[in-house]
């Protein structure tokens, strides 16, 4: 039986804990690794982008913090960026290395690889770095750009997603280029391509992949916003592009609606991926909402919405909570259905404004509901630290099984923690959805500079 989660999409010092590495089999004998399993041991690893962090003395040059998942925590933490010798190029002010992350086993050698966007590279032309997996984790690196099509402020790599549009087991990397009217894709086994979206350049973009029409091939969802679009009611929205056996994309449904985050997965178990869209505006839902557009053979079908006033969802939405500012997909309770993590980074906690909160909504035969929904803040039992003003806990979220117990763990970024040093909290998954076991990580946990790192701005997964 095909997993209901399989079609889901959309971030170098002392040990945190020990890790015993297994002897690697020959590459040809290993099955392709799942995303974010950089050393091929069956556990998902963690990758955290700090695009505004200082690297090589350059502000907002950016870097990525990585550690390997183990049964007890994380091991082999390190910082990767253009200031080091392993990554081509050099750290420059405003490169924003780590602004976007995506993972898949692009070369199918049994070790997941990591794509890193640096949309500010070369006066905003942008570039993507591929960090290749190995038995010891991420190692060698190579870069991809627009080539002769590159242009100032194209911002190649602002958003990334991995998917398999041909259904042949060979994943492609999809790259947004908001300074043009299209996104591109990189094939590691054949010819890539590009796809027109809006017909004009836009301010921001999101990409996600999943099998929306249930034909066994990955589809691409491209969302955008354009503050200066000539038609006000078309300044925000998303379009579904259906994958084909020939590697081409066919434009399907377009929905014009506010988009602030995007995640694609099969939440109701009908073997078609649904498109979840975060909308942080206070209308029609006070504090923000998530709207889920059901997958259908034509693209997307009827939508439904969940907000903080939905029965079962903890708390009560208030203006500017930003519920839906970040989304991530995984199976937190191990029941085989996709669940959704939702960030509300500007939610007040106690007397602390914009301290932030994260939620998990669970999948069911009827889709995502409020039943059993969980909310986590830094005032929750077992969570390290405490809620403080402007922590922005929930600015980024992830759902990945880091310890290999079959349940996804909830990663929560708080880039405003401790004067913009930032932090990441990982709450273990359980059969009830989330456990009371949580660990906290700071820039120093990975060997990064503390000041202005904004750790947790981007989390892979």
Secondary structure, 3 states (H helix, E strand, C coil): CCCCCCCCCCCCCCCCCCCCCCCCCCHHHCCCCCCCCCCCCCCCCEEEEECCCCECCECCCCEEEEEEECCCCEEEEEEECCCCCCCCCCCCCCCCCCCEEEEECCCCCCCCEEEEEECCHHHHCEEEEEECCCCCCCCCEEEECCHHHCCCCCCEEEEEEEECCCCCCCCEEEEEECCCCEEEEEECCCCCEEEECCCCCCCEEEEEEECCCCCCCCEEEEEEECCCCCCHHHCEEEEEEEECCCCCEEEEEEEECCCCEEEEECCCCCCCCEEEEEECCCCCCCCCEEEEEEEECCEEEEEEEEECCCCCCCCCCCCCCCEEEEEEEECCCCCCCCEEEEEECCCCECCECCCEEEEEECCCCCCCCCCCCEEECCCCCCCCCCCCCCCCEEEEEEEECCCCCCCCEEEEEECCHHHHCEEEEEEEEECCEEEEEEEEEEHHHHCCCCCCCCECCEECC
